[in-house]
Amino acid sequence: MEIATPARTFRPTLITLHANTDVDTTRVSLHNGDLGVVLTGNADPQSMISQFTAISNEINTQLSRDTIIRITTIQPLLPDMSLDLDIGTDNLLYSYLQQQGITFSDVILDVTTSPGDGIIADGSVYRLQKDTLRIDTVLLAIRPDSAGLALNIEVEKTATGTRHLLLQR
């Protein structure tokens, strides 16, 4: 297999796509080198697509009236689902990002959704670099709270040895 861009031709050694579904579970995984994406839902694919469509319609309706998305109206529509993403440096996506001048050592993202718990996410990016800007650690945490969602982003630069709270809402 060969994937060509104007700047480079990629020849990934192995891309694995696995899908398994039954009446109450959908699991899809994609792997290439040290890239792994795993989506698991507690419903059949048609039910999950219907849930995503309902969420999309609700967001579009809200945005047509205002610039605010009210999470509390979306939460009951959320599927029971988890998404796990791990990206290292030996895969097709990293090679593409490297061509765009973006490098890192690891990216990890774990997201779960459910009507009862809402959206919960934890993420991290290590040794992120774009051109001359280098950030050693970026941490992300999303949790439900009384206002909808609490968002916490922390950034660390080793040269100063300090961690800064970039955003907390």
N, C-alpha and C positions, 0 to 999 in steps of 0.2 A: 504494500500500500504506500501511496505517496500523496502528500498534501503540499501544494505549491502556493507560495505567496510571491509577490513581486520581489521581495528581498531574499527569500530563501526557500529551499525545498526540504520538507521534513519527511523522514522515513521512520515512523514509529515502529519499534520492533514487535509490539504486541498491544492490541487494544481489546479488552474483554468487556462485553456487555452481557449482563445476566438479568433476566426478568422472570419473576415467579408470581403468579396471581391465583387466588381462589375467591370464594364468596366473601371472606372476611379479612383478607390480607393482600396487599400489593407490595412487592419488594423489587426494586430495580437497583442494580449496581453497575458502575462503570469504573474500569481500572486501566491505567496505562503507566507502566513503570511504578513510581512511588506516588501516583495520583490515585485517590480513591474517592468516589462519590457513591453514597448509599442512601436511598430513599425508601423508607418503610412506612406504610400506612395501614390502618386497621379498617380497610374497606376494599371493595372491588374497584377496578380502574374507572368504570363508568360513574360510580358514586363519588369518587374523588374528583373526577372532572366536573361533575355537577356542583360539588362544593366550591371548587376553584372558580367556576363560572358565576356562582352566586356572590362570592367575595368580590370578584372583578366588577360585577354589575353594581354592587353596593358602593364600592370605592368610586366608580365612575359617577354614580348618582350624587354622592357627597361632593365630589370635586366639581360637578356642574353647578352646585349651589354655593360653594365656598372653597377655600384653600386648605381647610382642615379636614383630616380624616379622623373620625371618631371610632377609636378602637373598640369601645364598649359595644357598638352596634355590629362590629365585624366578628367579635369573639365567638358568639353563638354559632356562627357559620363555619368556624375553623374545623378542619379535619383532625382526627387523631393521627398524627404523623411525626416522623423524625427524619432529619436530614443530617448526614455526617459527611464532612468534606475534609480531606487531608491532602495537602499538596506539598511535595518535596521539590527537589531540583532535577530529577531525572524523569521527565515526562514531556509530552507534547505541549501542554499548556504553559509550563515554565519556559520552554524553548521559545514559544511565541512571545511571551511577556518579556523575556530577555532581549528579543529583537526590538521591542518597544522601549528598551532602556530601563526596565523594571526588574529587579532581582530581590530575592529573599532566601532564607534558609528553610523555613517551614510556614505553612498556613494551616490553621486548624479552625473549623467552624462546626459547632453542634447546635442544631435548632430542633426544638420540639414544639408542636402546636396541639391544642385540644380546646373544645368549647368550654371545658371547666377551668383549665389552668391558663388559657390564653397562649401567648407567645413567650417562650423562654429560649434564650440564645447565649452561648459563650463562644468567643472567638479569640484567636491570637495570631499575630504575624510577627515573625522573628527575623531580625537583620534585613529589614526592608530598605531598599536603596533605589532612588530614581535620580539619575545624573549624579550630582555632588551631595544631595541630601540623603543622609543615612539615619534611620531610626532603629534602635536596637530591639525594642519591644512595643507592640501595640496590643492592648487588651480591650476586649469588648464584652459587655454584659448587658443583656436586655431581660427585664423582668416585668411582669404585670404589677401595677399598683393602682391606687384609687383614682388617679388621673388618667389611666389608660396604660401607658408603658413608661417604665423607668429605664433610661439609657445611660450607661456609664462607659466612657472611653478613657483609657490611660495610655500615656506615651512615655517611654523611657529612652534616654540617651546615655550610654555608658561613659562617654567622655566626661560628663558632669556627675555621673553616678546618682542622678536624681530622677524621680518619677513624677510626672506632672499629670494632674487630672485635666484632661483636655475638655471633656464635656460631661456634664451630669444633668439629666433632666428627668 
